[in-house]
Amino acid sequence: MSAKNKITSYGRLIPDKRMYRFICRVGLAGVFAIPELWRVFSCISKGERVKLVREKGNPHDKNAIRVDMPFHHGSAIGYIPRQLAALWAQMLDHGTVYTGWINDYSAAAKEIVIDVYERLLLPIENVSSICFVEGGFFSTDFHVDISFRKRQMICREETEPHSMEFIKTTLTFSKEQWQNIVLNNLQKCNICAWLGDYWDPMICDGTQWKMIIRCGRKHRIRICGSNDYPEEWDLWHDFIDRCLKCNDIQKIVEVEKK
């Protein structure tokens, strides 16, 4: 639980070998076709983190993998070359997470080179509870509390921004459901490998979030973010949605005012 990456500045970090496995160095394809290319090259820098995203609806390549900047409003900066994309697409579709860091670039030659790493899973050990809060000035607040001792998840979603009225859903799992639905899917979220802070200084307001992981009675890990997210962010939300939509779980829904 203590393994963390070394932050050098926002978005730039030295990949921790306990959490990342180096795959290869790649020159991106399609850089010349990026809209407002000059703006991309004015923003990027060596060592900045990039995100590999499957683009299943791409009409030119069914295996297309787009490379995005998590910062600067998620600007696309190119694509993984077709031959590599054919090898990696199926892995991404089955839950493998790849992350990149900019190794070099040339605005004159319209070239961007990235180092690609596979995200490694860290085991969930000694976790007793998870508390998660997400919200923003223009959005509703969303709270999730997971108790490992009670095998229970409580979700609270605000009905309207700043209304302080919540729809509270309490889910209680059997031992088999806890293992198959919660623990197995929570492991894929890889929360034990999340950094302590995620933030994008280029965006004001937006979305703020916080997670507190308790290990035993005394140890507590605090993770927070503002308009930036860990690689497994979508998996985390998919996990919560899957639990809420499962009909076989004991469920109580009620309105709660604070």
Salt bridges, closest charged atoms under 4 A:
ASP16 OD2 - ARG18 NH2 2.75
GLU36 OE1 - ARG39 NE 3.10
GLU48 OE1 - ARG12 NH2 3.99
GLU48 OE2 - HIS72 NE2 3.60
GLU55 OE2 - ARG66 NH1 2.85
ASP61 OD1 - ARG82 NH1 3.94
ASP68 OD1 - ARG66 NE 2.80
ASP93 OD1 - ARG54 NE 2.92
ASP93 OD1 - LYS56 NZ 3.78
ASP104 OD1 - LYS46 NZ 3.57
ASP115 OD1 - ARG25 NE 2.54
GLU118 OE1 - ARG21 NH2 2.42
GLU134 OE1 - HIS237 NE2 3.06
ASP145 OD2 - ARG156 NH1 3.19
GLU165 OE2 - LYS257 NZ 3.77
ASP228 OD2 - ARG49 NH2 2.97
GLU231 OE1 - ARG119 NH2 3.48
GLU232 OE2 - ARG119 NE 2.67
GLU254 OE2 - LYS168 NZ 3.97
GLU256 OE1 - ARG156 NE 2.75
GLU256 OE2 - LYS168 NZ 3.89
